[in-house]
Structures are given as C-alpha cells and as structure tokens.
Amino acid sequence: QMQLAESGGGWVQAGGSLRLSCEASGSILDANSAGWYREAPAKQRELVAGITKGGGTTYADSVEGRFTISRDNAWNTVSLEMNNLIPEDTGVYYCAYYTQSGSGFWGQGTQVTVSS
C-alpha cells in the first residue's frame, strides 16, 4: 500500500508558474513509475506527465516544453514544474504511483486555476 499527498496547487495568472509536489509513503519501493494527471471541468482525467523509476519521462503534447516532471533519489517525491501556464491548464491535478503489477495508487488531488 502507498499513500500519496499532493501540494502546491493554487491560483495564478496566465503566463505564471506553479510547482506541484507529491509525497509518497508506504511501499514506495514497489512502484516503478509515477505520473501527474489533470481533470479539467467536464473533461476526462488525462495524463499530463509521467516518469519511470529510471528517470525516463513522457509528456502530453499540450504541456511539452512548459512542464517538467522530476523525482528525488529516494523515489518518495515526484514534482511537476509548470511554466507559462494557460487557462486550459486549469483543473484538479492528481499524482499516481504504479507498481510493476499495474496497481495504481492515487492522491486526493490539488486544484490549479489559471486566469486569463
């Protein structure tokens, strides 16, 4: 079992920046990948950025070049640096860790609001 807690959300004007953090506890060594997801109003939850335990990363086309996902060496913190934010980035951001067996563990989410 893993427990995840997101922080760092808030309100920002377009063009601004925010940094989200996800702190994991529990059986984090069982995880081999993690990701940040976004759920915008009236839209399905989508993967924004992912990272493997080895450091490989992937990004949604909509955030490529603006967002950066990173992890600490202990694998218990995964961060998302978001720059040049636009109103379309508004939503609830969730952190998730995945085990090799495919089990996923999710945080409660943190709200990001970008005003024009």
C-alpha positions in Angstrom: 0.0 0.0 0.0 1.0 3.6 -0.7 -0.2 6.9 0.4 0.2 10.0 -1.7 -0.3 13.6 -0.8 -0.2 16.4 -3.4 0.6 20.0 -2.6 1.4 23.2 -4.4 -1.8 24.0 -6.3 -3.4 27.4 -6.3 -4.4 30.3 -8.4 -2.2 32.0 -10.9 -2.5 34.4 -13.9 -1.8 33.2 -17.4 2.0 33.1 -18.0 2.7 32.3 -14.4 4.3 29.3 -12.8 3.4 26.7 -10.2 5.3 23.8 -8.7 3.3 20.7 -7.6 4.8 18.1 -5.2 3.6 14.6 -4.5 4.9 13.0 -1.3 4.6 9.2 -1.2 4.8 6.9 1.8 4.3 3.2 2.4 5.5 0.6 0.0 7.0 3.0 -2.5 9.8 0.7 -3.5 7.2 -1.5 -5.2 6.4 1.4 -7.6 8.2 1.6 -10.9 6.5 4.6 -12.4 4.6 7.7 -11.4 2.6 10.4 -13.1 0.7 13.6 -12.9 -2.9 13.6 -14.2 -5.2 16.5 -14.8 -9.0 16.5 -14.6 -10.4 19.7 -16.2 -14.1 20.7 -15.8 -16.4 18.4 -17.9 -13.4 16.5 -19.2 -11.9 13.1 -18.6 -8.8 12.7 -16.5 -5.7 12.8 -18.7 -2.0 12.0 -18.2 0.0 15.2 -18.2 3.4 13.9 -17.4 4.9 10.5 -16.4 8.3 9.4 -15.1 9.8 6.0 -14.5 11.9 4.9 -11.6 14.9 5.0 -14.0 14.1 8.7 -14.9 12.5 8.3 -18.3 9.8 10.9 -18.9 6.8 11.4 -21.1 4.6 14.5 -21.6 1.2 15.3 -23.1 1.6 17.3 -26.3 -0.3 20.2 -24.7 2.3 20.7 -22.0 5.5 19.7 -23.8 8.2 22.4 -23.3 6.2 24.1 -20.5 6.0 21.4 -17.8 8.8 19.3 -16.3 8.4 16.2 -14.1 11.1 15.1 -11.8 11.7 12.7 -8.9 14.0 12.6 -5.9 16.6 9.9 -5.4 14.5 8.2 -2.7 11.6 7.9 -5.1 9.3 9.4 -2.4 8.7 12.8 -4.0 7.6 13.5 -7.6 7.3 17.1 -8.7 5.8 18.9 -11.6 7.2 22.3 -12.5 4.6 24.2 -14.6 5.7 27.3 -16.5 3.9 29.6 -18.9 0.6 28.4 -17.6 -2.5 29.0 -19.8 -6.2 28.9 -18.8 -6.6 25.5 -20.4 -4.2 24.1 -17.7 -6.9 24.7 -15.1 -8.1 21.5 -13.3 -7.5 19.2 -10.5 -4.1 17.6 -10.6 -3.6 14.1 -9.3 -0.5 12.2 -8.6 -0.3 8.5 -9.1 2.3 5.8 -8.5 2.1 2.4 -10.3 3.6 -0.9 -9.3 5.1 -3.5 -11.7 1.9 -5.5 -11.4 -0.1 -2.5 -12.7 -1.7 -1.5 -9.4 -2.2 2.3 -9.1 -2.3 4.5 -6.0 -3.7 8.0 -6.2 -3.6 11.1 -4.1 -6.6 13.3 -3.3 -5.7 15.9 -5.9 -4.8 19.6 -5.8 -6.6 22.4 -7.6 -4.9 24.6 -10.2 -6.7 27.6 -11.5 -5.2 29.8 -14.3 -6.9 33.0 -15.1 -6.7 34.9 -18.3 
